[in-house]
Amino acid sequence: MSYLTESLKIEILMMIGYGDRARTQCEVVRLFRETHPDLPPLNQGTISKIEAQYREMGHVRKVPSKRQAVVDDDTKLNLLLALEENPITPARQLARDSNLNHKTVLKILKYEKKRPYKMQAVQELLEDDPDRRAFPTKFRDGSENKK
């Protein structure tokens, strides 16, 4: 059904007709094959879906997927600015602040190649620390530690 343009779907609706002049789906399939022999043949299910979409929505335009998150540019910009102001903000907190789903925020950040990070406390190395480290006597390559 992806090869059907909006104009072809409208043509199918016109072939179906309305009121007492309506055709059956079998007749529409036959008529469409006669009218467009160069296109792949339709089946009754396709015609049924087109008709149901028109009855439900009033149009035959392509409908965006429900799974696809639609986020406007202002929301994306606000999200990125909030991350720029405070880069240690967790993604879940960014999602709560911008009223978005956590996974949507992660997808936006991945697309923009931004990564929120958490600060970790590490120990500072002093000048005399390297000689206090414990080294193994033998390394993986077989060489020995020379002290």
N, C-alpha and C positions, 0 to 999 in steps of 0.2 A: 504494500500500500504506500510505501515511501515514494514511489515514482509518480503518484497521483498529485498533480498540482491542484491549487485551489480552484482554478477554472474547470479542471476535469471533474472535481467533486461537485461543483455547481451544476455542470452538465449532467451528471448522474442524478442529482436531485430533480432537474428538469425532466429527465427521462422517466423518473418515478411518477411525477405529476402529483395531482392532489384531487381530493373530493371523489366524485364518481368517475373521473377520468384517470385514476391511479392505476399503474401497472404493477404486476407482481415482480418479485425480485428475479425470478427466472427470466421473465421477459426483458427486464433491464439488462441482465447479463448477456442475453442474446443480442439485444440492440447495441450494447456497447461494443461487443466483438465485431459486429457488422460495421459500426461507425469508425472504430479504431483498430484495424487489423494489425497494425504495426506494434501496438502495445501488448504487454503480457495480458492474458485473459484474467478477468475478475472472477471472484466467486461470490456466492450469496452472503457469506459472512462479512466481506468487505463492504458490500452495499448496505447491509444491516448496520454496521458500525457507523458509516457515513450518515445514514438516516437518523440513527439514535443521537449522534453528536449534534446534528442540526436541530432535532426536537428538544434536546436538553439545553444547549447553549445558544442556539439561534444563529450560529455561524459554523463554517467548516474550516476555519484557519487552524494551523498547527497549535496545539496546546502545549505549553512548557511542562516538563516532567514535574511531578509532585516532589520527587526526591531532590531536585535541584534547588539549592538554596539561592534565593534572590536577595542580594545585599547591594544597596545603592553605594555610590562612590563616597558620599559624605560619611556613611557609617564606617567604611573601610579607612578613610582618612582619619577619622576620630580614633579608631582603634590603633592605627599606626602611630599617631601623635601621642596617645596615652602610653604606648610602649616606649616611645622615644624619650618621654619625660621620666619614666621610671622603668628601666629595663629589667628590674628584678621582679616585676609584677607577674604573678602566675597567669597562665592562659585561662584558667577557670575564673579568676577574678576579672580579667578583661572581658570574658563572656558575660559575667553577671553585670558588669558596669555598662555594657553596650546592648544588653537584652538580646543576646544571640546564643545559639547553641554552642557548646564547648567545641564540638567537632568542626563546626563552621569556622570558628575563630582559628583553630589549628590549620584548617585548609587555607584560609586567607594568609596566615603567617608563613606557611610553607610556600605559597605562590609568590609572596613578596620576598622570600628568602630572609625572613627575620626569625630569630629564635629568642624567646624569653629565657633568661637563665636565672639560677638561684646562686646567691653568694654562699660560698663555703669557707668556713674558718680553717685555715691551714697554719702549720707552725712555721715560724720564720727560721731560716737557716742562718746560723752564725758562722763566723770565720773558723772557729775551732771544731765545728761539727763534723766535717768530712773525716777527720782522723778517728772519731768515735764510732763511726759506722762499722758494723760487723760484716765483713766480706766472707764469702765461702772460700774454702781452701782450694777447691777445684771448680772450674767453670765448665759450661756445657761443651765447649770446644776442646776440652782436655788440658788447657793450660792451667798453671797453678798461680795462686796469689803470691806475689813477692812482697814481703813486708820488710 
